[in-house]
Amino acid sequence: MSGRIEEIEAFRVRVPLPRAVRVGKMVITQRDYVVVKILDEDGRVGWSYGTGRNAPIAETIEQTIKPIWHGQRLDDYEAIYELAVGSNVCLGTNGIFWRALSLCDCALHDLLARRANTSLAVFLGGTLHQVPCMLVGGYSYVNDSPADFAEQIRAMAAESPAGIKIASTTDYRRDTERLRTARENAGDIPLMLDLYWSADPVEPLIEEAKNWRDLGIGWLEDPVPFDYYEEAAKLAASTRLPIAIGDEQSGRRQFDRLMREAGISVVRLDATVCGGVRAFLDIARAAAERGLEVSCHIFSHLHLQLACVATNVRCVEQFPISFGLEPVHELWRSNPLATDGFLRPDRFAPCGTGYEWDEAAIARYRLEKA
């Protein structure tokens, strides 16, 4: 594995949505991504990408990681990770720096697997196998109707997924109506409700969520703001419904406290946020020791590979392309689409993470031109 890091490139890509989506008080018309490329001295490239959240992640990579990693030996990839952490210790254990480091670590592992001419899962000691897929829809379009919502649920149910996730409207009584509609159209498939950190205070949610016990709830996702551990535990104890948290959080210390204090049943993990590939696997092992399952946050190329390594991954989630909720497929030539409720890595990822990027599309949507 001799070789060195020759270049690190990070830039933003913005892809418009075909239809505006309403998430609580937000109206989303486009998706913002950060793309990272790490090149070795032989011209091979490792890729990663993640949600940008309109934050200066690419700039953070340029200023805090690139100067440290440039020219470093690829054999020393574990040491240079720690060097980046130690050199930026004053930036804490979560936040923008950790998103930047996560993306760099994911791109580095993609490069390492490509150099070894194998899939990321096999490079990490795993075995390629099919993984259950959870489909994500039911987000409100501007000017949509209950009939539109019901049709989305039926379309997802027809794929026999491991679960169907819908979004809260932040009006909990309306959520009850939507969950009942979803149950009527989803058969016995578990339903997940994404509350995107909106329940503050948590008591109104507790009262309404008691009506959801007979609706086959797989979990309530991100119900309370970050660090509201006591409130999450109170929600779990009061409603007796599973709670899933973690897909926008970083660092082993944060997850240890989350698993210890928040009463969660499922750990949501995102390698592009939590600290990268190595952090994902470390946190997944810690969750397994506590008897907790892991659910992976979107980015199905990457997380499918990691689900073939971690032993306690319940599912990897994916947006159906036809819903127009997640347009990043515009940048790829290959996409690991679920069939019969499963994602199968051996069909699309012979090497690395499996990205086959459309460079012309990237150039079209890129914000900072080369």
Steps between C-alpha positions, in 0.01 A plus 500: 500500500795729446416842369420848615214745496569728207192725513178560691220685327173604665220693333127566516235370262143627496229300322144634464199294604231436238236609754528714812480299823363630828675390821328670792549870444768447234438482127782316323554563130853358459751270667847614603783244499871501575714277279851392604766348274829362631764422234808287546830549317396242240189695403247274672207675666292434809163670525246595761208735525258619765234755571645848528226659714620831353799489736865574408604135499709516183681806636563318828658210312725740311612676817514231770557162332662548160816669639547208741423210266671623184804283426426253780560128446188295432645223715458738792129570448407425862776723631413793274138481616619544858738774388208694350300457822788602724595798285144632525426400857375848585210450258342241730346160430210592269394769259627618162856375545373148565286507188809606309713226655225243441487573128877488469518168684227354276681615185828364634347157563350500152849567363659229716247240380545605137877469536445149635268431204217382722175624648510713812314230696756232413789741564360553851469126564131458419311284253270632231138411567154644451379752758138597580396837360270756662329734255451868579208705370190669628668839518252772419523661161377855470133478394482120528191313619409205727451295184860575394621384841301177489632424152859545618444254783347243266790540258756441776307208650499329162881473528475294825750716693619438855322820600337814366607835642288811472549853626316674780294806415577638852122496551477181703127450448554523128787254541252259660277526194795447264626202699157341486486560125847350469397195700194447280720502190820332624372164617708381797823679401646694799449879489769746607423867570774761453435786742824688412573629853169690526353388836593779737328472742452126475173470696260573209672230296475254789125553529430455129749218449307283744244471217763341275563182699274285282635632170808279467756772568854390421640806675468873561806662346685807632201610708676759718780756451865396530617414851146474642580162647257515791213603275571215256506250787174643636337462157614137474380413851166683471398374157673160499591569139850439357718810465775539236757781516847574367517560125625859534728447799874448533752330722517190721452702820177651368366160400600337828295755687216469251484123545532527878258783577247552219301177519553427131427164338674568167823688433482705183845522340645701214866444416514839325421671831588276797877503441544295185532129426703417807265689732195334342637152566615590851160643594318205340707261713420700813131486410519123451653463845189673638267283295401790273440490127638752251308667218703675231418850377462524118829491296422144402819436300717557806271368772421182313871421502525573874187295570690204356760547775301600810292210634207695647380716211122474475461683171640758259259769390435630151279758329307364199627694200152559361396703808749779423606542862872428455654593161860391555451212254532770232875489574547121463516242228412221745254483787445208742121479463313266732321197357258287702582706807877447490811680383765277344856637488644233271287629213655844477817536708787279382752753631508755780172647616347457156468859385498553123475875472379694200771765478301709251203514738728595788646784293148618416382518860828595666500836677873563514641453154835333449 
